[in-house]
Amino acid sequence: MADTMCHTDEMMKTVKNRLSARPSTSWTAGPLNRPIAAGAIVSLTAFWLGTSAALAQVAAPVTPMTPDQTSYQQIQPSADFIRRDVMVPMRDGTKLYTVIMMKKGTANGPILLSRSPYDAHGAAQRIASQRLVDNLDVMDTEFANDGYIIVMQDIRGMHRSEGQYIMNRPIAGPLNTTGIDESTDAYDTIDWLVKNVPETNGKVGIIGSSYLGFTTLMAEINPHPALKAAVPESPMVDGWMGDDWFHNGAFRVSSLNYAVEQATNKGEGGGALALGAGDDYTRYLEAGSVADFAKANGIDQVPGVRKFLENPAYTDFWSLQAVDKWLAARPLTVPTMLEVGQWDQEDSYGAPAVYRALEPKDTHNDMVSLVIGPWRHSGANHTGWDLGAVRFSGDTALQWRTRYMKPFFDHYLKGAPDPHTPPVLTYATGIDKWEESPRWPMGTATPLYLDAGGSAGFARPASSDHDDYVSDPAHPVPFLPRPISMDDPQQWKPWLVHDQRFVTDRTDVALWKTRPLEKPVHIMGAPEVDLYAATTGTDSDWVVKLIDVYPNDQPEPADQGGKPSMAGYELPIGIEIFRGRYAKSFAKPEPLKPGQVVHYRWALPNVDHVFLPGHRIMVQVQSSLFPLYDRNPQTYVASIMYAKPGDYRKATQSIWHGGATASAVELPVVP
C-alpha cells in the first residue's frame, strides 16, 4: 500500500508540473471538453487514485495476455472544436439530450439550433475527426467556420432524450391537453441555451428539413424572445393534404415502415420491416390492402400504423394538426425563410402552404420569403449540381446557402448589413438561373387544353369528346421501372425526374402533347389540374403528370460519367394524385356514380420552369401510381384501407375534353 501511495504521489507531482506549464484551456475533461483550471488539480486526486493501477499497467510491458479492452477519447486536445453533451430540462421536468459544438475560441457567437427525431449524437459526428467541419453536415460548414454555435437536440422520447414520443406531436389545444408540445420544448431549450452557454451573444436561429422543418415551424408558435430567425426546409405541415402520409386522400404505403421505425427502440434501430429483398411492386400487390399488409407483417397494432388505418379521411384528426392553420391563427413575429425543392418527393406541400398562411401578415413584404430550388427532398443541404439525369449550372444548393441563407441569418443573428432577402427566390429550370420575385405565384393561369387525337394546345376545343382507357387494379401503373425498391435511395431520391417513357406505351396511360414549341413557355407557380372524368366504377384515383418532352436528337454524345442522353427525354415537371371519393368533401367521402362526368380540381407542385423552343408539353393521365400509393379498388368501400380481394375490379376511365367539359392543366405562365 505504501508503495502504491508513493507511486501515486510521484504521478501527482508530475501532473501538477505539466499543468502549471500549460494554459488551462489545453486540458479537456471527457466529451464535454470543458477547461480544467490548474488550481483544480486537488479535485482530481480521486480520479488519479482510481486510475493509477491502469496507468501503471499501460506503462508496464505488454504480454500476449495483456487485456486488450480499453477506452479511447475520440476528441483529442488537438481538436479545433469544443463539444458539450448536456441534458436540457423542460418545464415538466423532462430532460432532452442536446449537443453543443463550436470552434475553440468562439465568443459572442449566435446559436443555430436544430431539433430532430433522427439522433443528434450521430448527427454531430458525421465523420470522426479533430476538425469541426468534418463532424458536422455540409450545410453547417460556413456557419461553423464563422463563429456560430451549432446545437442539435433529440426531441422528447427519441434516442437519448427522456419523455414520450408522439409523431408530429399536436400543438397544445383540442388534440393535446398536456400543455406540452414542440413549441414549448423549443421555448424551454432556447431559454436554457441563452442562459447556460457563455460563448453566445444571446441570439438564436433555428433551421431544419422535413421533420426538423416541422419542429422549426413549431418554434415560431409563441416564440422565445431570443429566437430571431427561422429557416424551415421542406417542412412537414399537413400529412393528409400533400406531405408525407397522404396526397389528396391517396395513402403513401411507405409511411407504414416509417411509423414502425420511429416507434421502435426510441428510433435507435431494429424497427424496420423485415421484408427481405425483391420487387416491392410484387410484394405490395400480393399483400392486398394496406390493412392486410399490416396484419401479415405484425404491425397492425403499432400506434402510428393504426392512426393511418383508422383515419383515412380528412377529419379533425388530421385537419386540426395542420401547421399552416396553427400559424395562420397567430401573429408573425419571427423572420422566416421557407425552402422547398421543386422535385421534393416527400414534402412538396408544406412550405408553399405556410407561405400562403403567413404572407398576408407580412405587411412590408420583408418578414417571409419563399425559396424553390431544383432539388429533391432535403437536397438544399447537400450538393446541388444535378438531380438524376438533369444537370444545373453549378452547385445550386451551395449557391443558395452562401448567397442568400447565411446572409439572412447573419443579419438577424450577428447584426450584419441587411441583405435585402428577396420575397421569393426560385431557380428557373430549363434556362438554369436564379430569379428574384416580389410575390408567388408570378404566373397567370393559362389553360393547356386536352384535345382529340392526343393533341394539346392553348386553344379551347369547340366540341366535347372523350378518350378512354381500362384501369385494372391487378396491374397498376408503376411509379418507377421495375423492380422497385422503396428503400433504395438511388431510386427514391430522384424518382420525380425519371424519364416517363417507361409508361408511355401502356394502354392504361392516356397522353396528350403539343406540337414542338416555337417560343419558350415560362411557368412560375403551381399548375392546376382542371379535369373532367368519368368511370364505370364507383371510386377511382386520378394521376396527372405535366411533362417536358425533349427534342428527339442528340447534339453531343451521352455523358461518359453515367448520365443518359436527353434525346427524347420525358422530364416530369409535376406529378400529383387525387382520390375520386373526395370530389365533394375531403372529410366525407362519397361513391362515384358510374358514367357520371365529375369535375376535379387540384394542384401540382410549385415550379419555376421554362419549356424551351423545340420541346413539347405533355400531359399524362392514369389511375394508379404503385406502390408509392395504395391501390384504389375502383369499387366504393367504407375504407380502402380494409378493401377485400373481391373489391378490386377493372373500370373504364373516360377523360373528357372540349366544349363544356374541357379538361386542361392551367399553367401559371409569365411573359
DOPADO-34173 format. One line per 10 residues: number of its first residue (from 1); their letters; for each residue y, x, z of C-alpha. Coordinates in steps of 0.05 Angstrom, whole numbers, plus 5000, padded with zeros to 4 digits. Layout:
% DOPADO-34173
NUM) a) Y X Z ~ ...
This chain:
% DOPADO-34173
1) madtmchtde) 5000 5000 5000 ~ 5048 5056 5018 ~ 5034 5089 4951 ~ 5049 5024 4915 ~ 5115 5016 4952 ~ 5136 5087 4936 ~ 5119 5077 4864 ~ 5160 5013 4863 ~ 5219 5047 4897 ~ 5219 5100 4843
11) mmktvknrls) 5217 5046 4789 ~ 5276 5010 4822 ~ 5317 5074 4824 ~ 5303 5086 4750 ~ 5322 5016 4731 ~ 5387 5020 4773 ~ 5407 5084 4739 ~ 5394 5055 4670 ~ 5432 4991 4685 ~ 5492 5028 4712
21) arpstswtag) 5495 5068 4648 ~ 5493 5007 4602 ~ 5540 4948 4590 ~ 5514 4888 4627 ~ 5510 4846 4564 ~ 5457 4890 4533 ~ 5404 4863 4581 ~ 5376 4794 4569 ~ 5331 4750 4611 ~ 5276 4718 4571
31) plnrpiaaga) 5290 4667 4518 ~ 5357 4647 4548 ~ 5388 4715 4530 ~ 5437 4707 4588 ~ 5474 4770 4612 ~ 5448 4802 4676 ~ 5500 4840 4715 ~ 5481 4908 4743 ~ 5500 4885 4812 ~ 5447 4831 4809
41) ivsltafwlg) 5391 4882 4810 ~ 5371 4866 4881 ~ 5353 4796 4859 ~ 5303 4826 4812 ~ 5263 4860 4867 ~ 5211 4805 4870 ~ 5205 4808 4794 ~ 5191 4883 4795 ~ 5143 4877 4854 ~ 5104 4824 4816
51) tsaalaqvaa) 5101 4864 4752 ~ 5095 4935 4777 ~ 5020 4933 4771 ~ 5026 4911 4699 ~ 5076 4966 4684 ~ 5031 5017 4715 ~ 4974 4991 4673 ~ 5015 4998 4609 ~ 5033 5069 4628 ~ 4960 5087 4640
61) pvtpmtpdqt) 4917 5109 4583 ~ 4882 5053 4546 ~ 4807 5049 4541 ~ 4761 5006 4498 ~ 4760 4958 4557 ~ 4835 4952 4567 ~ 4852 4877 4564 ~ 4890 4860 4500 ~ 4925 4798 4523 ~ 4999 4808 4538
71) syqqiqpsad) 5066 4775 4525 ~ 5118 4792 4473 ~ 5191 4772 4475 ~ 5209 4757 4403 ~ 5284 4761 4415 ~ 5298 4834 4428 ~ 5362 4865 4458 ~ 5378 4888 4387 ~ 5383 4816 4362 ~ 5451 4796 4335
81) firrdvmvpm) 5450 4729 4369 ~ 5443 4691 4434 ~ 5393 4634 4443 ~ 5391 4587 4502 ~ 5337 4534 4512 ~ 5362 4481 4561 ~ 5344 4411 4585 ~ 5406 4367 4580 ~ 5408 4307 4628 ~ 5424 4238 4602
91) rdgtklytvi) 5456 4182 4643 ~ 5389 4152 4661 ~ 5361 4219 4685 ~ 5320 4234 4623 ~ 5327 4306 4600 ~ 5329 4326 4527 ~ 5307 4393 4502 ~ 5365 4429 4468 ~ 5371 4497 4433 ~ 5438 4532 4433
101) mmkkgtangp) 5447 4590 4385 ~ 5507 4634 4366 ~ 5526 4704 4344 ~ 5536 4753 4401 ~ 5609 4759 4418 ~ 5624 4687 4399 ~ 5685 4659 4435 ~ 5726 4596 4427 ~ 5675 4571 4377 ~ 5664 4499 4354
111) illsrspyda) 5597 4466 4364 ~ 5556 4440 4305 ~ 5505 4391 4333 ~ 5442 4361 4302 ~ 5396 4311 4337 ~ 5326 4308 4309 ~ 5256 4279 4318 ~ 5228 4339 4279 ~ 5221 4395 4331 ~ 5286 4430 4350
121) hgaaqriasq) 5247 4490 4376 ~ 5215 4502 4309 ~ 5278 4488 4270 ~ 5313 4543 4310 ~ 5262 4594 4287 ~ 5254 4584 4212 ~ 5237 4658 4206 ~ 5224 4700 4268 ~ 5278 4753 4262 ~ 5331 4791 4301
131) rlvdnldvmd) 5383 4761 4253 ~ 5412 4693 4269 ~ 5416 4670 4197 ~ 5342 4682 4187 ~ 5324 4637 4246 ~ 5368 4580 4222 ~ 5363 4537 4160 ~ 5401 4559 4097 ~ 5452 4503 4107 ~ 5474 4536 4173
141) tefandgyii) 5487 4606 4145 ~ 5561 4600 4131 ~ 5574 4566 4198 ~ 5534 4616 4239 ~ 5570 4674 4206 ~ 5637 4643 4222 ~ 5633 4635 4296 ~ 5602 4565 4301 ~ 5555 4549 4358 ~ 5493 4516 4328
151) vmqdirgmhr) 5460 4465 4373 ~ 5394 4429 4358 ~ 5364 4376 4402 ~ 5299 4336 4405 ~ 5314 4262 4412 ~ 5283 4227 4471 ~ 5208 4222 4472 ~ 5197 4274 4417 ~ 5169 4344 4423 ~ 5198 4378 4485
161) segqyimnrp) 5244 4322 4507 ~ 5229 4273 4561 ~ 5232 4198 4554 ~ 5203 4145 4508 ~ 5207 4150 4433 ~ 5226 4088 4393 ~ 5231 4097 4318 ~ 5304 4084 4297 ~ 5320 4060 4367 ~ 5365 3998 4361
171) iagplnttgi) 5434 4000 4390 ~ 5444 3970 4459 ~ 5450 3896 4447 ~ 5406 3838 4426 ~ 5347 3882 4407 ~ 5356 3933 4463 ~ 5373 3912 4533 ~ 5364 3981 4565 ~ 5436 4004 4555 ~ 5408 4069 4527
181) destdaydti) 5408 4085 4453 ~ 5421 4144 4406 ~ 5496 4134 4413 ~ 5494 4141 4489 ~ 5448 4201 4484 ~ 5495 4234 4434 ~ 5555 4220 4481 ~ 5519 4249 4541 ~ 5496 4310 4502 ~ 5566 4325 4476
191) dwlvknvpet) 5595 4315 4546 ~ 5546 4366 4575 ~ 5557 4416 4519 ~ 5633 4420 4524 ~ 5627 4429 4600 ~ 5569 4479 4601 ~ 5576 4524 4540 ~ 5630 4573 4559 ~ 5637 4601 4489 ~ 5661 4535 4459
201) ngkvgiigss) 5731 4511 4442 ~ 5711 4441 4463 ~ 5707 4412 4393 ~ 5642 4384 4366 ~ 5619 4365 4296 ~ 5553 4330 4281 ~ 5510 4335 4219 ~ 5441 4317 4196 ~ 5400 4288 4139 ~ 5352 4229 4136
211) ylgfttlmae) 5332 4211 4208 ~ 5384 4262 4230 ~ 5433 4225 4186 ~ 5417 4163 4227 ~ 5430 4199 4293 ~ 5494 4228 4264 ~ 5520 4158 4249 ~ 5498 4135 4318 ~ 5542 4189 4350 ~ 5602 4155 4316
221) inphpalkaa) 5589 4090 4354 ~ 5631 4094 4418 ~ 5641 4169 4404 ~ 5656 4222 4456 ~ 5728 4246 4452 ~ 5704 4316 4435 ~ 5669 4292 4371 ~ 5719 4309 4317 ~ 5680 4304 4251 ~ 5613 4280 4224
231) vpespmvdgw) 5572 4292 4161 ~ 5515 4241 4155 ~ 5470 4263 4099 ~ 5423 4213 4065 ~ 5423 4172 4129 ~ 5370 4120 4146 ~ 5414 4058 4150 ~ 5374 3996 4131 ~ 5300 4006 4127 ~ 5287 3939 4094
241) mgddwfhnga) 5342 3934 4042 ~ 5334 4002 4009 ~ 5318 4061 4054 ~ 5251 4085 4079 ~ 5206 4026 4094 ~ 5221 3971 4043 ~ 5263 3964 3980 ~ 5286 3893 3967 ~ 5223 3868 4003 ~ 5171 3913 3970
251) frvsslnyav) 5135 3957 4021 ~ 5130 4032 4015 ~ 5058 4048 4031 ~ 5072 4120 4054 ~ 5110 4091 4113 ~ 5044 4079 4147 ~ 5028 4153 4151 ~ 5098 4169 4176 ~ 5093 4117 4232 ~ 5027 4147 4255
261) eqatnkgegg) 5051 4219 4253 ~ 5113 4204 4293 ~ 5075 4164 4345 ~ 5021 4216 4358 ~ 5027 4272 4409 ~ 5104 4267 4411 ~ 5107 4288 4338 ~ 5072 4354 4352 ~ 5018 4342 4300 ~ 4949 4313 4297
271) galalgagdd) 4972 4244 4275 ~ 4968 4250 4200 ~ 4918 4202 4169 ~ 4852 4237 4155 ~ 4844 4212 4084 ~ 4817 4275 4051 ~ 4834 4298 3982 ~ 4834 4258 3918 ~ 4876 4209 3879 ~ 4919 4165 3924
281) ytryleagsv) 4923 4114 3868 ~ 4849 4103 3872 ~ 4848 4106 3948 ~ 4900 4052 3960 ~ 4875 4009 3903 ~ 4805 4007 3931 ~ 4831 3993 4001 ~ 4861 3926 3982 ~ 4921 3900 4020 ~ 4964 3941 4067
291) adfakangid) 4932 3908 4128 ~ 4862 3922 4100 ~ 4881 3995 4091 ~ 4910 3999 4161 ~ 4848 3967 4193 ~ 4800 4011 4154 ~ 4836 4073 4178 ~ 4842 4051 4251 ~ 4918 4047 4252 ~ 4929 3971 4252
301) qvpgvrkfle) 4947 3973 4327 ~ 4997 4031 4322 ~ 5064 4001 4343 ~ 5102 4027 4283 ~ 5050 4001 4236 ~ 5050 3933 4270 ~ 5126 3930 4261 ~ 5115 3934 4186 ~ 5055 3888 4183 ~ 5085 3833 4226
311) npaytdfwsl) 5156 3834 4197 ~ 5152 3833 4120 ~ 5217 3792 4111 ~ 5289 3809 4127 ~ 5293 3770 4192 ~ 5334 3790 4253 ~ 5281 3841 4267 ~ 5309 3884 4210 ~ 5378 3856 4196 ~ 5402 3868 4268
321) qavdkwlaar) 5380 3941 4261 ~ 5425 3955 4200 ~ 5470 4012 4219 ~ 5524 3994 4168 ~ 5532 3928 4204 ~ 5539 3963 4271 ~ 5593 4009 4243 ~ 5630 3953 4207 ~ 5639 3918 4274 ~ 5673 3979 4307
331) pltvptmlev) 5737 4019 4296 ~ 5735 4081 4252 ~ 5756 4140 4295 ~ 5715 4200 4271 ~ 5730 4232 4203 ~ 5666 4223 4163 ~ 5638 4256 4100 ~ 5578 4215 4075 ~ 5529 4250 4028 ~ 5471 4226 3985
341) gqwdqedsyg) 5431 4254 3928 ~ 5434 4218 3861 ~ 5358 4223 3858 ~ 5344 4212 3932 ~ 5272 4189 3934 ~ 5275 4164 4006 ~ 5344 4141 4029 ~ 5388 4125 3969 ~ 5416 4061 4001 ~ 5446 4084 4066
351) apavyralep) 5506 4128 4051 ~ 5538 4081 3999 ~ 5525 4022 4046 ~ 5562 4057 4103 ~ 5618 4076 4054 ~ 5626 4003 4036 ~ 5628 3985 4110 ~ 5678 4038 4131 ~ 5724 4043 4071 ~ 5765 3980 4087
361) kdthndmvsl) 5782 4012 4154 ~ 5807 4076 4120 ~ 5879 4053 4110 ~ 5904 4120 4086 ~ 5842 4139 4046 ~ 5833 4203 4086 ~ 5782 4187 4140 ~ 5720 4171 4099 ~ 5693 4208 4039 ~ 5631 4197 3996
371) vigpwrhsga) 5593 4254 3963 ~ 5539 4242 3910 ~ 5505 4306 3886 ~ 5450 4319 3835 ~ 5397 4325 3888 ~ 5333 4298 3917 ~ 5328 4274 3989 ~ 5360 4327 4034 ~ 5369 4371 3973 ~ 5440 4386 3993
381) nhtgwdlgav) 5413 4430 4049 ~ 5373 4476 4003 ~ 5386 4508 3936 ~ 5414 4464 3882 ~ 5401 4499 3816 ~ 5355 4446 3789 ~ 5311 4386 3803 ~ 5244 4381 3767 ~ 5257 4394 3693 ~ 5333 4384 3700
391) rfsgdtalqw) 5379 4444 3707 ~ 5450 4445 3733 ~ 5509 4493 3727 ~ 5497 4538 3786 ~ 5475 4525 3858 ~ 5507 4457 3865 ~ 5485 4449 3938 ~ 5518 4515 3958 ~ 5579 4496 3918 ~ 5587 4431 3958
401) rtrymkpffd) 5573 4464 4025 ~ 5623 4521 4016 ~ 5678 4488 3975 ~ 5680 4420 4010 ~ 5636 4410 4071 ~ 5652 4473 4110 ~ 5728 4468 4098 ~ 5722 4396 4123 ~ 5691 4419 4188 ~ 5738 4480 4193
411) hylkgapdph) 5798 4434 4191 ~ 5776 4387 4246 ~ 5739 4437 4290 ~ 5778 4502 4281 ~ 5847 4479 4263 ~ 5843 4507 4192 ~ 5891 4480 4139 ~ 5878 4411 4112 ~ 5831 4419 4052 ~ 5851 4350 4027
421) tppvltyatg) 5779 4328 4021 ~ 5773 4281 3961 ~ 5759 4209 3979 ~ 5699 4212 3931 ~ 5664 4273 3904 ~ 5609 4265 3852 ~ 5572 4311 3805 ~ 5571 4286 3733 ~ 5501 4299 3708 ~ 5497 4305 3633
431) idkweesprw) 5561 4345 3630 ~ 5548 4385 3694 ~ 5614 4385 3732 ~ 5643 4361 3798 ~ 5691 4303 3795 ~ 5740 4280 3848 ~ 5758 4206 3851 ~ 5803 4161 3893 ~ 5750 4107 3904 ~ 5679 4085 3889
441) pmgtatplyl) 5655 4056 3844 ~ 5701 4082 3790 ~ 5669 4046 3730 ~ 5679 3976 3703 ~ 5616 3933 3697 ~ 5597 3933 3624 ~ 5532 3896 3606 ~ 5480 3933 3565 ~ 5441 3873 3537 ~ 5367 3869 3522
451) daggsagfar) 5353 3841 3453 ~ 5296 3823 3406 ~ 5252 3877 3377 ~ 5261 3924 3436 ~ 5333 3939 3419 ~ 5391 3944 3469 ~ 5466 3943 3458 ~ 5534 3924 3486 ~ 5540 3861 3443 ~ 5513 3798 3475
461) passdhddyv) 5456 3768 3432 ~ 5471 3697 3410 ~ 5402 3667 3411 ~ 5355 3663 3471 ~ 5284 3690 3467 ~ 5235 3728 3510 ~ 5186 3786 3508 ~ 5120 3781 3546 ~ 5071 3828 3579 ~ 5010 3817 3623
471) sdpahpvpfl) 5013 3847 3693 ~ 4945 3859 3725 ~ 4943 3879 3799 ~ 4876 3911 3786 ~ 4910 3961 3740 ~ 4980 3972 3769 ~ 5030 4017 3735 ~ 5031 4085 3770 ~ 5097 4116 3791 ~ 5072 4185 3771
481) prpismddpq) 5018 4211 3725 ~ 4950 4210 3758 ~ 4921 4240 3800 ~ 4974 4224 3852 ~ 4980 4259 3919 ~ 5034 4227 3962 ~ 5033 4289 4008 ~ 5045 4339 3951 ~ 5118 4360 3954 ~ 5115 4384 3882
491) qwkpwlvhdq) 5101 4312 3862 ~ 5142 4274 3914 ~ 5208 4311 3915 ~ 5226 4308 3841 ~ 5189 4244 3822 ~ 5253 4206 3806 ~ 5268 4254 3748 ~ 5198 4254 3719 ~ 5192 4243 3644 ~ 5176 4169 3635
501) rfvtdrtdva) 5137 4178 3571 ~ 5073 4175 3612 ~ 5080 4099 3616 ~ 5120 4083 3553 ~ 5058 4063 3513 ~ 5027 4018 3567 ~ 5023 3946 3546 ~ 5047 3923 3615 ~ 5113 3961 3609 ~ 5168 3928 3567
511) lwktrplekp) 5224 3971 3539 ~ 5290 3965 3502 ~ 5334 4022 3477 ~ 5398 4033 3440 ~ 5408 4068 3375 ~ 5429 4141 3382 ~ 5498 4141 3415 ~ 5557 4160 3372 ~ 5601 4176 3432 ~ 5588 4191 3505
521) vhimgapevd) 5577 4135 3555 ~ 5601 4156 3625 ~ 5579 4114 3685 ~ 5605 4121 3756 ~ 5576 4072 3806 ~ 5512 4032 3818 ~ 5485 3999 3755 ~ 5469 3926 3768 ~ 5407 3892 3743 ~ 5420 3822 3714
531) lyaattgtds) 5351 3798 3698 ~ 5325 3731 3673 ~ 5250 3728 3681 ~ 5191 3681 3689 ~ 5118 3689 3709 ~ 5055 3647 3703 ~ 5040 3667 3775 ~ 5073 3643 3839 ~ 5101 3711 3860 ~ 5120 3775 3824
541) dwvvklidvy) 5152 3843 3831 ~ 5203 3867 3781 ~ 5216 3941 3769 ~ 5275 3962 3726 ~ 5287 4033 3702 ~ 5351 4059 3669 ~ 5333 4120 3626 ~ 5369 4173 3586 ~ 5327 4188 3525 ~ 5340 4258 3498
551) pndqpepadq) 5340 4272 3423 ~ 5271 4290 3397 ~ 5289 4360 3377 ~ 5286 4428 3409 ~ 5348 4471 3399 ~ 5315 4530 3433 ~ 5245 4549 3458 ~ 5219 4517 3521 ~ 5234 4557 3584 ~ 5186 4612 3599
561) ggkpsmagye) 5195 4602 3673 ~ 5157 4537 3673 ~ 5209 4486 3653 ~ 5185 4438 3599 ~ 5221 4425 3535 ~ 5273 4369 3540 ~ 5259 4345 3468 ~ 5249 4270 3472 ~ 5251 4273 3548 ~ 5259 4205 3582
571) lpigieifrg) 5301 4221 3643 ~ 5306 4165 3695 ~ 5378 4154 3718 ~ 5358 4098 3765 ~ 5294 4062 3786 ~ 5291 4003 3834 ~ 5245 3945 3851 ~ 5255 3872 3872 ~ 5203 3826 3904 ~ 5207 3758 3870
581) ryaksfakpe) 5194 3715 3931 ~ 5262 3736 3958 ~ 5302 3710 3898 ~ 5337 3658 3941 ~ 5334 3688 4011 ~ 5313 3755 4039 ~ 5297 3722 4106 ~ 5259 3661 4079 ~ 5213 3676 4021 ~ 5192 3622 3973
591) plkpgqvvhy) 5138 3617 3919 ~ 5160 3621 3847 ~ 5147 3562 3801 ~ 5102 3583 3743 ~ 5140 3586 3678 ~ 5208 3575 3710 ~ 5262 3625 3690 ~ 5294 3657 3752 ~ 5359 3695 3753 ~ 5352 3760 3793
601) rwalpnvdhv) 5407 3809 3812 ~ 5400 3875 3848 ~ 5429 3945 3845 ~ 5402 4011 3821 ~ 5422 4075 3859 ~ 5493 4102 3854 ~ 5503 4154 3799 ~ 5554 4195 3761 ~ 5522 4208 3694 ~ 5542 4218 3621
611) flpghrimvq) 5496 4195 3565 ~ 5513 4244 3510 ~ 5521 4231 3436 ~ 5454 4232 3401 ~ 5419 4207 3464 ~ 5393 4136 3472 ~ 5398 4090 3533 ~ 5332 4057 3550 ~ 5314 4001 3598 ~ 5242 3993 3621
621) vqsslfplyd) 5215 3932 3659 ~ 5148 3928 3693 ~ 5117 3892 3752 ~ 5086 3947 3794 ~ 5102 4018 3817 ~ 5039 4041 3851 ~ 5020 4068 3901 ~ 5092 4080 3921 ~ 5098 4005 3933 ~ 5044 3957 3954
631) rnpqtyvasi) 5016 3912 3900 ~ 5043 3841 3893 ~ 4982 3796 3886 ~ 5023 3751 3839 ~ 4996 3692 3878 ~ 5042 3669 3934 ~ 5013 3681 4003 ~ 5047 3676 4071 ~ 5047 3752 4078 ~ 5030 3801 4023
641) myakpgdyrk) 5011 3850 4078 ~ 4948 3808 4090 ~ 4931 3787 4019 ~ 4857 3778 4004 ~ 4820 3803 3943 ~ 4819 3735 3911 ~ 4895 3730 3915 ~ 4906 3787 3865 ~ 4910 3756 3796 ~ 4936 3772 3727
651) atqsiwhgga) 5001 3739 3706 ~ 5040 3736 3641 ~ 5111 3761 3652 ~ 5168 3738 3607 ~ 5233 3777 3603 ~ 5287 3733 3572 ~ 5346 3759 3532 ~ 5405 3730 3494 ~ 5441 3664 3498 ~ 5444 3632 3567
661) tasavelpvv) 5390 3678 3592 ~ 5419 3745 3570 ~ 5385 3798 3612 ~ 5425 3862 3619 ~ 5438 3923 3661 ~ 5512 3925 3678 ~ 5534 3997 3671 ~ 5596 4020 3711 ~ 5630 4051 3651 ~ 5692 4095 3656
671) p) 5735 4112 3595
